């Protein structure tokens, strides 16, 4: 690193998502002359890609492809926003020295959903501690001891209230290590742990297209990244003055409350996926793209989104626009999203993404929504096959239990679904007797 490079961002995580999302935004801010500062990437676990990044001077190529307002867009960016990549397991001194950098202002992380956890076995003297929040507590303590100001923290892990949960874990480590009250007070008052919602499908290294893309760029890049055009970053905080993402033209929302945006995304996008994929698999399709090209399955999805989900969560222009954007994203010809990969752990996904809408719809309109209720019958039918992929106990139970027994598993659904049993049973019997094609016709006529 040359001495005139200003390092203002530390990033825990070097995977495809952050490189196709946050690092791209910072690259564009610099390109537009709106930001002066580079990113130092830190590898959160022992095995990772920091060595490969370092070998490529921390540069890589990002291809954003998709449909934007009906037009196919293909954008290529040579991303140069990262200055260094450090592995704290082999470069601990360089990594911890960053804590004393007065230019450092922003922290970004994506350490997977399991990354924000309190393990409680680490020591302050570990080089480095195991869990990400333990590493962060140690890092922030070093910064506090150096008398420096705190950071804007932007965790991108896909858990509810990720900022609040990260802060909670850091404070648990401060207690475990018996650190002084002054430090805990500094954590609370000098650092802004922003909860965030990230939304972009990042497809990562394009194995099936790498030869063609290598020809396009003219040299080998082991870190080529690919993603869709669509992006949304909702941040619970107000730091546009320091991070002018909106001014740069990006779909970044600063807000006091991330929850409504999270609800919209989970119910429409994730709920749309989960309500569609299991029936579509039984119908004989293999990818989301195929679903969108099939008139029957795409009509079913539109029914679920525009006649059931959106009327339940709020029939607003914003929600309808988001629904229309979801259809465009699902139709992206560059993304081959396998139905069976979305189908992983469908019982817990259904409970979070689809069931709340079913129950709220019933409360609001006095009846159960036909499409979403049908998707529960499709889920039960899917778990009878050998393609289900879930916890061993769940798969064993779902394969043989009756519809009624399944519906009465409150530990699965976190709700009493007794009232729904006749309707789900009717749809289930229809699928078994007539097959998915005929069953879709019945539900689409309702």
N, C-alpha and C positions, 0 to 999 in steps of 0.2 A: 504494500500500500504506500503510495507517495504521501509525503507529509502534509500536502495541501488539501487532501481529501477530508471533508468534514463528515464525520459519522454521527448521524442523529437518530438512527433507528436500530434497535436490536430486535432480531426476529428469531424466536424459538420455533424451528421447523423449517425444513428445506424441501418438502415434497411438492408435487405438481400443483396442488391447490393454491398454496400461497404464491408460488411463482406465476400462476396463471391469473391471479387476482390482485393481491396487495402489491406485489413487487412490480407488476405492470402499471398500477395506478401511480406509484412513486416514480417510475420511469417517465410516465407521461407528464407528471407535475414538473419534473426537471427539464424535460424537453420543451415544455411551454414557458419555461423561465419563472415558474411560480413557486419553486422550492429549491433550497440549497442544502443538500445532505444525502448521504448514502446509507445503505442498510448493511449491518453486519449480521450474517446468518449464523445461528448457533444450532448445532445438532442436538436434539433433546435426548436421544438414546445412543447407545454405543455404536450400533451399526447404522449407517446412513450414507448420504450422498455428498457430504461436505468435501471429501477428497476429490470427487469428480468435478464438483463446482470449482474448486481451487485450480485443478488442472486446466480448466477452460477459462481462467481469468475471471470466474464468476459471471460469465456471459452465456446467454442461451437464446434460442429462437422460440417465439410464441406465435402460434397460428390460431386466430379467432375466426370461427366459421359458423354461419347460421343464416337464419332468415330474419330480416329486420324490416318491418312494415311491408311484408310481401316480397322484398328483394333479397336475393342471395348475396351475402356479404362474406368476403374472404380477406382478412387483414393479417399481414405479417409484420411482427415487431421484433427487432433485435434488442433484447432487454439488457440494460447495463446499469441497473439501479443498485446492484449489490457490490460492495467494495471488497469484502472478505467473507470467508466461510470458516468457522472454527468448530473443532470437535473438542468439547471441554474434557473429554475422557483422555485425550492425548495432548491437548494444548490448554491446560487449565489456567496457567499463569496469564496467558494472553487474554483468555476469556474473562477472568475475574478483574483484570486491569481495566476492562471496559466500564466497570461500575464507577470508576473514578474519572470518566470522561465528561467534562462539563457540557459538551455539545449534545450529549445524549438526551433525547426528549420523549421518544415514542418507543413503546414495546408492543410487538405483535406476536401472537402465537397461534399455532395449530398443532397440537400434540395428540390428536385424536380425542374422541369423546372420553376415553379412559384416562387421558393425560391429567385432567384437573382432579387430583385425588390426594387425600392426606394418608400417607402410609404410616408415618410415626416411628419408623425405626432408624431414621437418618440422624447424623450428628452435624453440628455446625461446622466441624472441621473436615467433613468429607470433601474429597476433591475429584468429582463433584458429588453432591447427594443424588439419590436415585430419582425420586419423583420430581416432576417439573415444578410444582409449587415450592418444594424444598429448595431446589436450585434458585428459584426466584427470590425466596426469602433471604437466602444467603447473599445473593447478588445485591438486593435492595439494602441489606444491612451494611454491606461494604460501602454503598453509595451514601447512606445516612452517616456513617462514620467519617466519610470524606467531607461532610458538611455541604453536600450538593442538594439541589432541589429535586423533587420527585418527577415521576413520569406520567404520561398519558398511556394507559394500558388498554390494548384493543385485542382481547382474546377472540379467536375465530372458531373455537371448538363448538361443535353442534350440541350444546346442552342448554337448557333453560337457564337464564340469569347467569351466563358464563362469567361476567365481570364480578358479580357479587360472590359467586362460588369460589372464584380464584382468590379474591381478597380474604374470604373466610379461611381457606386452606393456608394462606401465607401467615395469617394471624395465629392459626393453630401451631404452626412451626415456631413462631416467635414465642409462644407459651411453652412449647416443648423444650426449646433451647434456653428458656428463662432469660430472654432478652429484655432490656430495660423498657420502662413505660414510654420514655421519650421516643424510642424507635416505633413503638406501636402507634403512638400519637402522630408521628411523621407519616406512617403508612396511611392512616385515616385522613389526614388533613392536606398532605402535600402530593398525594398520588390520586389520579382519577381512574379507578377501575371501571371502564365503560362496558356494559353488557352490549353485545352486538348480535346481529343476524346477518349471515352471509348467504348469498344465493347466486351461484353460477355453476353450471355443470362443467367441470374440468375433466377432460378425458385423458389427460396425461400423455405419456410417450406413445406415439402412433405406430405400433409395431407393423401393422399391415400397410402403412403408407410411407414408411421411413425412407425407402429408396428414392421414391419420387420427390419427397420434401428435401432430401439431401442434395439431389440434383439442383433443386430450385435455389438452395442457399449456397451451394458450391463447395461445401466442406462438411466433414463429419461433426455432428453435434450430438453427444450422448444424452443431452438433457432437453431435447426438443419437447415442447409442451403444446398441448392443444386444448381448446375450450370453446364453448359457445360464445356468441356475441353478447347475449343478455347478461346483465349483472345488476345486483342490488346489494348495497351494504348499508344496513341500518345501524346507527351507532347511538347508544344512550349517553349523550353528552353534547357539548357545544364547543368544537375546536376548529371551526372553519377558518378562523383567523390564522391559525398555525398550519392547518392542513387543508388548503383550499381545493378540495376535491370537486365541490359543486362548481366553483369558478372554472375548473378545468373541463367541465361538461360531463362529469360522471354521476351516475345514479346513486349518490351517497346521501343518505338522510340523517341529519342530526336531530335528535328528538329527546324528550324527557321520558318517553315510555316506548320500549321496543315491543311490548307484548302484542298490540293489535297487528303489527306487521308479521310477527311470528305466527300468530293465529291464522292470518290470511294465507301465508306460505304453506303451513302445515296442512290446513284444511283443503285448500284448492290444489296446490301442486302435489304435495305428498299424498293427500287424500285421493286426488284424481288418479295418481299412479296405482295406489293400493286397491282402489275400488275396481280398476280396469284389468290389472295384469293377470290375476288368477283365472278369471273367466276366459280371458283372451287366450291363455295357454291351453285351457281345456278345449277351446274352439279350434286350436291348431296353429296359432301364430307363435313367433319366437322373439320378435323385437318390438319396441315401442313404435318405430317407424312403420312397420307392417300394420300395426293397429290403426295408425292414423290414415293409412291408405285403404283400409277395409271399411266400407260404408257402414256395416252393422256395428262394429266395435267402436268406431269413432262417433257414431250417433249415440251409442250408450254412454260414452265418456262425456259428450256434450250435455246429455240429459242430466247426468250426475252433477256436473259443474254448474250449469246455468239454470237448471230447474230445481235443484235440491241443495247444493252446498251454498251457492251465493245467496239465494233467498233466505237461508238460515242465518248466515253470519252478517248479512247486510247487503241489500241490493243497491249498491252504490256504483257510481261511474268508475271509481278507482278499482273496486273489486271486479267489475266486468272487464275492465282493461287488463287487469292482472290475469283473469281467466282466459282472455283472448291471447295474451302473451304466452301463457302456458301451452295452448294449442299449437302456436307457432314453434315453441321450443321442442315440444314432443314430435313435431314434423321435421325437425332439423335433419336434412339428408346426410350430414357429416357425422352424426352420432348414431352408433349401433348399440342401443341400450337393450341388453338381454332381459327378457321378462323374468327368467329364472333368477337373475341376480337381484332384481327388485323384490322378488318373492321371498328372499331370505328373511326368516323370523317374522312371518306375516301375522301371527297371532298378536304379538305385542305392537306391531305397526298398526294393525286394524284398530286395536284398543285406543291408540293415541290419535290416529289420523282420521278415522272414518266414524267410529262409534259415537263420539261426542256430537257430530253433526246429525246422525240418525236420531239421537235422543232429544236434541234441541229442536229439530224439525217437528218431531211428534208433539213436543210441548207447544210449539208455535202454531202449528196447523191442524193439530188434533188427529193426525194419522201418520203412519210410517212412510218414509220416502221409498218409492218402488225400486229405483235403481240401486241405491245404497244398500237397501235390505237384501235385494237380490245378490249383491256382491258378497254378503255374508254366507248365503247358500253356496255361492261359487267357492268361497274360501273353504267351507267344510268339504265340498266335493274335491277340491284340489288336495286337501290333506289326506284323502283316501288313496291318492296316487303315490308312486315311489319318488316323485320329483320334489316333494315337500322337504324343506331344509330348515330345521328349527331345533330347539332343545330336545334331547332324547325322550324325556318324559312327555313333553307336549306332543311330539310326533306319534308316540306309542298310543297315547290316549285318543288323540284326534282321529287316528286311523280306524279305530273300532267302536268308539262310543256313538250312541244315538244322537240325533240332532238335539233332542231335549237335554240329554246329559251334558252335551257341549255347551249349550246356551246357559245352563245353570251353574257353570264354573265361574263364580264371581271372582275367584282369584285370577282368572284370565282377563275378565272384562271390566272389573272394578265397578260393576253395576248389576242391578237386578233386571234380567232380560226376559223374564217369564212371559210378559205380554207379547213379546215378539215371536215366540216359538211357533204359533200356527202359520204365520206368514212365511217365515224362513223354511219351515217344514214343507210348505206348499211349493215354494220355489226349488227346494232341494229335490223333492220328488219329481218335479217337472224336468230338471236337469238329468236326473237318473233315467227317467222313462223315455224322454224325447231327444236328449242331447242338447248341447249348448246352442246350436243354430236355431232350433225351434224355441228354446227357452228365451233367447234374446228377443225373438219376435213378439212373444207374449209380454215381456216387460217393457219393450219399446212402445207397445200399443197402449200402455197405461198412462 
